[in-house]
Amino acid sequence: METIKRFLDDEGKIKIWPKKKELKIEILKYLSTKFEYDKNYVEKEVNVIIEKWHTFNDFFLLRRGMIDYKFLCRTRDGSNYWRNREE
């Protein structure tokens, strides 16, 4: 958490998207902790959670990143999302 602290505001919201890949991954890992294990989400719910935890208005970037790095999984058709236990 210390490595990403400067990218978060006082409420723990992501305020800046880092340039370095390693930091991006840490930010995505942090964001994934806002999702519960063993719970399915629809895309709209995922977007609401992401929107709540960042301030730069790009939920698509964050959602796609969490999927790409396997912090979140989704069905092929994108109808269900869930937090990956293996990450």
C-alpha positions in Angstrom: 0.0 0.0 0.0 2.9 2.4 0.7 4.0 2.2 -2.9 0.7 3.5 -4.2 -0.1 6.0 -1.4 0.8 9.0 -3.5 -1.7 8.0 -6.1 -4.6 8.0 -3.6 -6.5 10.9 -2.1 -7.3 11.2 1.6 -10.4 8.9 1.2 -8.4 6.2 -0.5 -9.7 7.0 -4.0 -7.4 6.7 -6.9 -6.6 10.2 -8.1 -3.7 9.6 -10.5 -3.1 6.8 -13.0 0.6 5.9 -12.8 2.9 5.7 -15.8 4.9 2.7 -14.6 3.4 -0.7 -15.3 4.4 -2.1 -11.9 2.5 0.8 -10.2 -0.5 0.3 -12.5 -0.7 -3.3 -11.4 -0.5 -2.3 -7.7 -3.3 0.2 -8.2 -5.5 -2.4 -10.0 -4.8 -4.9 -7.2 -5.8 -2.3 -4.7 -9.0 -1.6 -6.6 -9.9 -5.3 -6.8 -10.0 -5.4 -3.0 -13.2 -3.3 -3.2 -15.0 -6.4 -4.7 -16.1 -9.3 -2.6 -15.1 -12.9 -3.3 -17.8 -15.4 -4.2 -20.1 -12.6 -5.5 -21.2 -12.1 -9.1 -21.5 -8.6 -10.4 -23.1 -7.2 -13.6 -21.2 -4.6 -15.5 -23.2 -1.8 -14.1 -22.3 -2.8 -10.6 -18.7 -3.1 -11.5 -18.7 0.4 -12.9 -20.5 1.8 -9.8 -17.8 0.4 -7.5 -15.0 1.6 -9.8 -16.6 5.0 -10.0 -16.7 5.2 -6.2 -13.0 4.5 -5.9 -11.4 6.8 -8.4 -11.6 10.5 -9.3 -10.3 10.8 -12.9 -13.5 9.5 -14.6 -12.2 6.5 -16.6 -13.9 3.4 -15.2 -13.4 1.6 -18.6 -9.6 1.8 -18.2 -9.7 0.4 -14.7 -12.3 -2.3 -15.5 -10.3 -3.4 -18.5 -7.1 -3.4 -16.5 -8.5 -5.5 -13.7 -9.7 -8.1 -16.3 -6.4 -8.0 -18.3 -4.4 -8.7 -15.1 -6.9 -11.2 -13.9 -7.9 -9.4 -10.7 -11.5 -9.7 -12.0 -12.9 -12.4 -14.3 -15.9 -12.2 -16.5 -18.0 -14.4 -18.7 -17.4 -14.3 -22.4 -20.5 -12.2 -23.0 -19.6 -9.8 -20.2 -22.8 -10.4 -18.3 -21.1 -11.5 -15.1 -17.9 -10.4 -13.3 -16.3 -11.8 -10.1 -13.1 -11.3 -8.1 -10.5 -13.8 -9.0 -9.3 -15.8 -5.9 -6.1 -16.8 -7.7 -4.7 -13.3 -7.8 
